[in-house]
Amino acid sequence: MFIRIRPLKPVSFRWGGEFSPTLSGPMNKGISEPLPLPSTIAGFLYSLATGGGKRENLERLSLENESVKVKLWGPLLCNKGKYYAHSYSGKLIELDNWELKLNEDGKVEEVETTNLLGVTNKIGIGMRFDSKTVIESMLYTQELIKIEGGIIVEVEQEVKEGYYTMGGESSIVKVEPWNFTPPEKGDYGLVISPIILSPIEKVVSIDDFYDVEIEGCGKLGDKIVEGLPVKIGLIGLGFNIAYNVRRPIYPAILPGSVLKCNKRGNVGKFTGWGSILPVNYRKSN
């Protein structure tokens, strides 16, 4: 089933980890991505099914085995009747008739998240916790985005309509079934959530990734579309609330990449990651 997750207040989706003004200088800013990591959504769905909670027995701790086990596809953003895909970092791709629109330079047209959704900023100050006094000139801001439409995901389990909390900051969200029919096949595949790759021992240049196998798709070098983007980076699998630790970091193909994997589904190393949206493409007039 497809569901829509709609935050009731401005939210922040941090992909690059926490930030600390005490470590980074006199001014710091936390930037939000337009959509959450799959682990954020999966953790929310898993907690609905199991009741969540922390684990006391850490003897058999395996962060890899404790990775995302919830099957999901997505996310996409719905805003004012239109659908958008995430393009890392900080951008969105409008999906008009499930087509990628290319500009005169042959690049995929993108929209700045802040221009489409609008943001609000929280301002914080650094404090000495022992004396409860302010640290002079130690300021930070947190960017929050306003999602008025919703986050669209496909899930395997039945989710009842209602109000829930999601993410480490326990943001209140409204969840409801969503009538949605994405395409099952297209010219190419748009990566809408990170495709997790197996680690490689030595990386000298980006060319070293071409021989990496994308589970369920094939060798990366064979799936690249000439002239269309492939973004490679490092992604943490999120925070394991049950064990109160961070999950490992892996190389990944980032959202906004375009591959020759043109069927809707999930590819890559872990369940719930590597969502592929089939798209066609056309050049801008």
C-alpha positions in Angstrom: 0.0 0.0 0.0 1.0 3.6 -0.5 0.8 6.0 2.4 1.3 9.7 2.8 3.3 11.0 5.8 2.6 14.6 6.5 4.6 16.4 9.2 2.4 18.8 11.2 5.3 21.2 11.8 8.5 22.2 10.0 11.0 19.4 10.1 14.7 18.8 9.6 16.2 15.8 7.8 19.9 15.7 8.4 21.8 13.3 6.1 25.3 14.4 7.1 25.2 13.7 10.8 24.9 15.8 13.8 26.7 19.2 14.1 28.1 20.8 17.2 28.9 24.5 17.5 31.5 23.6 20.2 33.5 21.7 17.6 33.0 23.8 14.5 33.7 27.4 15.5 31.6 30.4 16.4 28.8 29.9 13.9 27.3 26.7 12.5 24.2 25.9 10.5 22.4 22.6 10.2 21.0 22.1 6.6 18.0 19.9 5.9 17.5 17.7 2.9 14.0 17.7 1.4 13.3 14.0 2.3 14.3 11.6 5.0 16.7 8.7 4.8 14.9 5.3 4.3 16.1 4.3 7.8 14.1 7.1 9.3 10.9 5.9 7.6 11.7 2.2 8.3 12.4 2.9 11.9 9.1 4.6 12.3 7.2 1.7 10.6 9.2 -0.9 12.6 8.3 0.9 15.8 4.6 0.8 14.9 4.8 -2.9 14.3 6.9 -3.8 17.4 6.3 -1.1 19.9 10.0 0.1 19.5 12.1 0.5 22.6 15.7 0.1 23.5 17.5 -3.3 23.9 19.3 -4.2 27.0 21.2 -7.3 25.7 24.0 -6.0 23.4 26.0 -9.3 23.3 25.0 -10.1 19.8 25.1 -6.6 18.5 25.4 -6.6 14.7 24.8 -3.3 13.0 24.8 -4.8 9.6 22.2 -7.4 10.6 20.2 -4.8 12.4 20.0 -2.6 9.3 16.7 -1.7 7.7 14.5 -4.8 7.5 11.3 -3.0 6.6 10.4 -3.3 3.0 9.6 0.1 1.5 9.8 2.0 -1.8 10.3 5.7 -2.0 10.2 8.4 -0.8 8.7 11.0 -3.1 7.5 14.4 -2.2 4.0 15.6 -3.0 3.5 19.3 -3.2 0.5 21.2 -4.6 -0.6 18.2 -6.7 2.8 17.6 -8.2 5.4 14.9 -7.4 9.1 15.5 -6.8 12.1 13.2 -6.4 15.1 14.0 -4.2 18.3 15.1 -5.9 21.2 15.2 -3.4 22.1 17.6 -2.1 19.3 20.0 -1.3 17.4 19.8 -4.6 14.3 18.3 -6.1 13.4 17.0 -9.5 9.8 17.7 -10.7 8.2 14.6 -12.2 6.0 16.0 -14.9 4.4 12.9 -16.6 7.2 10.9 -15.1 9.7 12.5 -17.4 13.1 14.0 -16.7 13.3 17.5 -18.2 16.7 18.4 -19.6 17.8 22.0 -20.1 19.7 23.3 -23.1 23.0 22.0 -21.7 21.6 18.5 -21.4 21.5 18.6 -17.6 18.5 17.4 -15.6 16.4 20.4 -14.4 16.3 20.8 -10.6 14.5 22.9 -8.1 16.1 24.3 -4.9 14.2 22.9 -1.9 14.2 26.2 -0.2 12.6 27.9 -3.2 9.8 25.3 -3.5 9.0 24.6 0.2 10.2 27.5 2.1 12.2 27.2 5.3 12.2 28.5 8.8 15.3 28.8 11.0 15.9 28.1 14.7 18.7 29.9 16.4 20.5 28.3 19.3 23.4 29.3 21.6 26.3 27.4 23.1 26.1 26.7 26.8 28.4 25.5 29.5 26.4 22.7 31.0 28.2 22.6 34.3 27.7 26.3 35.1 24.7 26.8 32.9 26.2 29.9 31.4 26.3 31.1 27.8 29.5 30.6 25.7 30.3 34.0 24.2 29.9 34.2 20.4 28.9 30.5 20.1 25.8 30.4 17.9 24.2 27.9 15.6 21.1 27.8 13.4 18.9 24.8 12.4 17.1 24.9 9.0 13.6 23.5 9.1 11.6 22.8 5.9 7.8 23.1 5.6 6.2 20.1 4.0 2.5 20.9 3.3 1.8 18.1 0.9 3.4 15.0 2.2 6.0 12.2 1.8 4.8 9.3 -0.3 6.1 5.8 0.3 5.0 2.3 -0.6 5.1 -0.2 2.4 4.5 -3.9 2.7 2.7 -3.8 6.0 -0.7 -2.4 6.7 -0.5 1.1 8.4 -3.6 2.5 10.1 -4.5 6.1 9.5 -3.6 8.3 12.5 -1.1 10.6 14.2 2.3 9.3 15.1 5.9 10.4 16.0 8.7 9.9 13.5 12.5 10.3 13.7 14.9 11.0 16.5 13.3 14.3 17.2 9.8 12.6 17.5 8.2 14.9 15.0 4.4 14.5 14.9 3.1 13.3 11.5 -0.2 12.4 10.1 -0.3 9.1 8.2 -3.0 8.1 5.7 -3.5 5.7 2.8 -2.6 7.4 -0.6 -4.0 6.6 -4.0 -0.9 6.5 -6.2 0.2 4.6 -9.3 3.8 5.2 -10.4 5.1 3.8 -13.6 6.6 0.3 -13.6 9.0 0.7 -16.5 10.6 3.6 -18.4 13.6 4.6 -20.5 15.9 4.8 -17.5 15.8 4.6 -13.7 15.9 7.6 -11.4 17.5 6.8 -8.1 15.2 8.2 -5.4 16.9 6.8 -2.3 20.6 5.9 -1.8 21.7 2.6 -3.4 24.0 1.0 -0.8 27.2 -0.6 -2.3 29.6 -3.1 -0.8 32.8 -1.4 0.5 35.9 -1.6 -1.7 39.3 -1.7 -0.2 41.1 1.0 -2.2 39.6 4.1 -4.0 42.0 6.3 -5.9 39.4 7.9 -8.3 35.8 7.6 -9.1 36.7 5.2 -11.9 37.4 2.6 -9.2 33.6 2.3 -8.6 32.8 1.3 -12.2 33.5 -2.4 -11.4 31.3 -2.4 -8.3 28.3 -4.7 -8.5 24.9 -3.2 -7.8 22.9 -6.0 -6.3 19.8 -6.6 -8.4 21.0 -4.4 -11.2 24.5 -5.2 -12.5 27.9 -3.6 -12.7 27.8 0.1 -12.2 30.0 0.8 -15.3 27.5 -0.9 -17.5 24.5 1.0 -16.1 25.8 4.6 -16.6 23.8 6.7 -19.1 26.1 9.0 -21.0 25.4 12.6 -20.3 23.2 11.9 -17.3 24.3 12.2 -13.7 25.7 9.5 -11.4 26.5 10.8 -7.9 28.7 8.7 -5.6 29.2 9.4 -1.9 29.2 8.0 1.6 26.0 7.4 3.5 25.4 6.4 7.1 22.6 3.9 7.5 21.1 6.0 10.3 20.9 5.8 14.0 19.9 2.6 15.8 17.7 3.7 18.6 17.4 0.1 20.0 21.1 0.0 20.6 21.7 3.7 20.9 24.5 3.7 18.3 25.1 4.8 14.8 24.9 2.3 12.0 28.0 1.9 9.6 28.9 4.1 6.7 28.8 2.7 3.2 29.6 3.9 -0.3 26.3 4.7 -2.1 24.8 6.0 -5.4 23.0 9.1 -4.3 19.4 10.3 -5.2 19.2 12.2 -8.4 21.4 9.7 -10.3 20.1 8.1 -13.5 20.9 4.5 -14.4 19.9 1.9 -17.0 18.0 0.0 -14.3 14.6 0.9 -15.7 12.1 -1.2 -13.7 10.5 0.1 -10.5 11.8 -1.6 -7.4 14.8 -1.7 -5.0 18.4 -2.5 -5.8 21.6 -2.5 -3.7 22.9 -4.0 -0.5 20.1 -3.5 2.0 16.3 -3.9 2.1 14.4 -0.7 1.9 17.2 1.3 0.3 18.0 1.9 -3.4 14.5 2.7 -4.7 14.3 3.1 -8.5 11.7 5.2 -10.2 11.3 4.5 -14.0 11.3 7.7 -16.0 11.4 8.9 -19.6 13.3 12.0 -20.6 12.9 15.0 -22.9 14.9 18.1 -23.7 13.6 21.5 -22.7 12.2 23.6 -25.5 
